[in-house]
Amino acid sequence: MDIFLSVLTPAQLSLALGIALLAGFVKGVVGFAMPMIFVSGLSSFLAPDLALAMLILPTLATNGVQALRQGPRAAWQSIAKFRIYLAVGAVVLFLSAQLVSVLPMQVMLVIIGVPVTAFALMQIVGWTLTMNAQSARFEVVIGVVAGFLGGISGIWGPPTVMYLTALGTQKHEQMRAQGVIYGLGAVSLLGAHIGSGVLNSATWPLSAAMLLPALLGMVCGRQVMDRIDQVMFRRATLFVLLVAGLNLLRRAFAG
């Protein structure tokens, strides 16, 4: 406990644990948004690099659980299916993570926030963007965008969800695919920020402390996800995506 309180006040630690619980719950319901909730919540009272460090281990653990829920074989199928996206995203994430201390995020937040918000709004009001099949070229573009934003902010969910939603991915397959994509991204994020110094001897215990509430929240959220149908799942996903896009824009213009 002393190591936590040497960095955070008791009030800050309690609030951080509550944010981890909420982030885990939302992830359990729709399969994403944990980094966005972590970063936006923790950054309101902590330094951004500390907030980024604290989300790394919970993100790694929860995505591992999500990816393997239907077994290693199903997870491997998702890896093979989205291998181009994963490879491109991992390389770009590692490279962009080295810029976390020198690159302003405002422009990138606007670039990703505008299309995410527009996509969610159009889908909610009834305009449907659909893709009949995967596109290698589109996966490269989305992988670059997701990897770059993930490396500098820990957030790579919105472009991934946009792509999976446009493909009309079934609920459980989408949850598994997100777990695989984000899980491998979290491994890259871990390695990248050990290298960048964001995750170090002072910050990793704080990240580890977020594991239990994040996993508990995810278990609770998963119970909700199992009880809703495909239409409700899609609506919930789009609503969270809309909130995420608006929050990215808020962070960009507030900064």
N, C-alpha and C positions, 0 to 999 in steps of 0.2 A: 504493500500500500504506500509506503514511503516514497518509492520510486515514481509512483503515479503523481502523488501530491507535490513532488519536487518540480513537476512541470505544469500540472493543472491544480486549480483550487478544488475543494470538495464539490462546490456547486457546478463547476465546469465538468468534472468527472461524471457527476450524476446526469447532467444534461447530455453528455456524449454517449453514455450508456443507453439513455432513452432514444436518442437518434439512431443508434445501432439497432435497437429493437424495432423501431418503425421501418428502417431501411430493409431489415430482414423480412418483415411482414409483407411489404409491398413486393419485394422480390419473389416471395412465395406465391403471391397471387398472379403476377403477370410475367415473372421470369427475368426482370431487369429493373433498372432504376436505383439499385443500391449505391453505386458510386455517386450518382447525382444527388441523392438525399444526403449521403455522408458529406460530400464536399460543400454543398450549399448550406447544410445545417451547421457543420463544424466551423466553416469559414466565417460564420457570423460572429464568432467569439474567439477563434484561434487563427494563428497564421496559416495561410494556404498550404505551405509545404508540410506543416504538421498535420493538417487535415488529410492531405494526400497520403502521408505515411500511415495514418491510423486506419485508412480503409483497405490497405493492401492485403493483410492477412485474412480479414473477414471475407473480402471479395474472392480470394483464392479458395477458401474453405467452402463457402456457400455454392460457388459455381461447380466445385468438384462433386458435391452432394447432388446438385441439380443434374449435372451431366451423366452421372452414373445411376440415376434412379431406376432406369429401365435396363441396367446391366452394361458391362463393358462392350459387348458386341454392338448394341444399338448406338452407344457413344462413338465407337469406331466408324460406324456407317455415316454418322453425321460429320466426322472428321474428313472422311473420304469425299463426301458430297460437297463440302464447302472448303476444300483444300486450297483453292486459289485465294479466296478471301482470307483464310487463316495465315497463309504464308506471307502475303503482301502486308496484311495488318501487323503481323509480328515484327517484320523488318522495319517498317515505318515507325511503329511504336518505340522500338529500341532506340532508333536514331533521334526521334523527337524528344524522348525523355531526357536527353542530354542538354536540351535547351530550356528545361523547366525553370532555371534560375535567371535566364536572360531574355526570354521571349515574352512580350506582353500577350495576354490571352484575349483581349477584347475583340480584336478583329476576327480571330478564329471562332470565338463564341457567337458572333453575329453571323458568320458564314454558315455555321451549322444550325444555329437557332432559328434562322428565317425559314429554310426549307423544311425543318422538322415541324415547326409550328404550322406552316402552310399545308403540309401533307396531312397532319392530324385533323386540321379544321376541315379540309376538303373531304376527307373520309367520313368525318362525323356528320357533315351536312348532306352526304349521299353521293358525292362524286368519288368513283372508285378507280384507283390506279391498280391495274392487275398486270402480271407478267405470266405468260403461258409456260415459260420454261426459264431455267437459269441462264444467265448471260455472263460469260467469262470476262468480257470487257467491262461490264457494269460491276462485277465483283472486284475487279482491280481498282476501279474508281472508288467504290465504297470502302474497300480495304485501306486505301491511302488516307481517305478522310477520317475513318474511324481510328486508324493507327496513330495518325498525327495528333488528333484531339486526345486520344487515350494516353499518349505519352506525356503530354504537357499538363493534363488535368485529371487523369484517371477515369474519364468519362468516354466510353465508346459505344454505349448502348443505342442511342437514337438512330444512327444510320443502319445499324444491324436490324433493328426492329422494323424500320421502314422497308428494308429489302425483304425480310421474311413475311411481313404483312402483305406486300405487293404480290408475293408468290402464292398467297392464300394458304400458308402452311397450317396444317392441322394442330390443334391445341397442344397435345402432348409432344408431338414432334417439334413444335416450335420451342417449347420449354426445354427439351433436350438439346436442340441445336444451339439455343442461347447459352445453355450451361457449358457446352463444349467450346463454343466460340469465346465466351467471356472467360472461361477457365484457362484456356491456353493463353489468352490475352493477359490474364492475371499472373501467370507464370512469367511471361515476358516483362510485365510491369514490375514484379518482384526483382528479377535479375537486373532490370534497367535501373531501378532506384536504389539497389544496393550499390551499383556502380556510381550513381549520381550523388550518393550520400544522403538522400532523403530518408531512407530506412537505415538507421544506425543503432548503436547500443542504447541511445537515449529514447528512441522512438519506437523500436520494435516491441517493448513490453506494453506500451499503450495500444498498439495495434492488436497484440494478443489479447488484451483485456476486452476488446470489442467482439471477440469471437463468440462467446457464450450468448450474449443478448441477440446478436445477429442470427445465429443458428436457431435460437428459440423463436424469434420472430418469423423466420422462414418456415418453421414447422407449422406455426399457427396459420400463416398465409396459405400454405399448401392445402390445408383443410378446406379453405374457401375455394381455391382453384379447382379442387376435385369435384365440387358441388355445382359449379356453374357450367352452362353449355357453351358451345363454340361461339355463338353470337354474342353472349354476354362477355365471354373472354376477350373477343375482338374489341368490343366497346370499352371494356376496362383498359385494355392495352392502349387504345387510341387516346383515352382520357389521360392516362399517365404520360403518354408521349406528348400530348398537348401541354400538360403542366411542365414537363421537362423542357420543351422548347421555349415556353414563356420564361422559365427560370433561367435558361441560358441567356436569353436576351436581357433579362433583368440584371444578371451579373455583369453582362457586357457594358450596359449603359450606366449601371451604378458605379462601375469601376472607373 
